């Protein structure tokens, strides 16, 4: 019960280390970082990560409902590979984890964010 209350009242804002599994195209693990900032009733998320030796940057907007954080995201416009998706993360103390899907795909990927500050 205390864990649930702590998750409900903890702040999402901050810097995160990110690890994830891309199940759509490369079927490989990736690592990077993310930054979450609060903007009114929503959150803005930016990611930088390496996958298959290439750097990617995503932007997203999220909402929090209890211990769940849902984000719609897309690649930045100047990036060669363009994609959009939805991520639904469970808040677990200083970590967020859960599945994501890219628009039009049939398989889920997975991502975990661990707060660094």
N, C-alpha and C positions, 0 to 999 in steps of 0.2 A: 504494500500500500504506500509506504513512504517513497519507493522508487517511482511510482506513478505520479505522486504529488510533486516530487522533485522535477520530473520531466515536464509536468504541466507549467511549472513556474520558472524553469530555466530559460535562459535567453539563447536563441539560435545564432545571434550575431557573432561573427568572429571568423577566424581563419581555420581551415581544415586540411588535413592530409587525406587524399582520396585514393582508394584502390577500387578497381572494378573489373568486370568481365564483359567484354563485347561479344554477345552471342549472335549478332546479326551478320556481319561481314567477315571480320578477321578471326573470330572465335579465339581471342587472345586476352590476356590480362593487361591492364593499364594502370599507371600511377600518375599522380599529379597533386594539384592543390585547388582549393575552392575558397571563395570569400562570400559570406552571407551578410547582407546589411538590411535593416528594417527601413521601409519606406511607407509610412502611413499604416494601413491595415495589412499590407503585403510585405514580402521579402524579395530582394533582388539577389541573384546568385550569379557569380562568374566562376568559370573553371578554366584551368590550364592543365593539360595532361599530355603525356607521351603514349602513343600507341603505334606499335610496329615501326618505331624509329622516327615517327612524324609528330610534330607538335600540333595540338588542337586547342581551340578556344571556344567555349560555349557561354551563352548568356541565358538566364531564365528568370521567371517570376513565380514565387511560391506562396502558398497559404498554409497556415497551421491550424489544425483542428485537434485539440487535445494532444495526444502523443503521436500524431501523424503529421508529416510535412509533405505536401504534394507540390511538384514543380513542373511547369511546362517550360521546355528549353529548346534552343536551336543553336546551330553553329553561327559564328559571327559571319556577316555578309562577305568579307574579303577572303574567307577561307575557300580553298579549292573544293573540298568535299562539303556538300550542303545537306543538312538533315534537321529534323525536328522530332521532339519526343515528349513523353510524359514519364515522370518519376514519382513513386510513392514510397516515402521513407518513414520508418518507425524511429521515434526518438528514444534512445537508450542511454540515459546519462549524458556523457559528453560525446556520444557517437550517434550517427544517423545511418540507417542501412535499409535496403530494400530493392525491389525490382524497378526496372525502367523498360520502356518500349519505344522504339523509333517508329515514326509514322509510316504505316504501310507494312511493317514487319509482322511476323507471326511468332517470333520467339522473344522471350524476355532476357534482358541483360541484368546485371546485378552491380550495385555500387555501395560502398561503405565510406563514410566520412568520419574522421576522428578529429575532434577539436584540438587545436594546438595552442590557442590563446583565448 
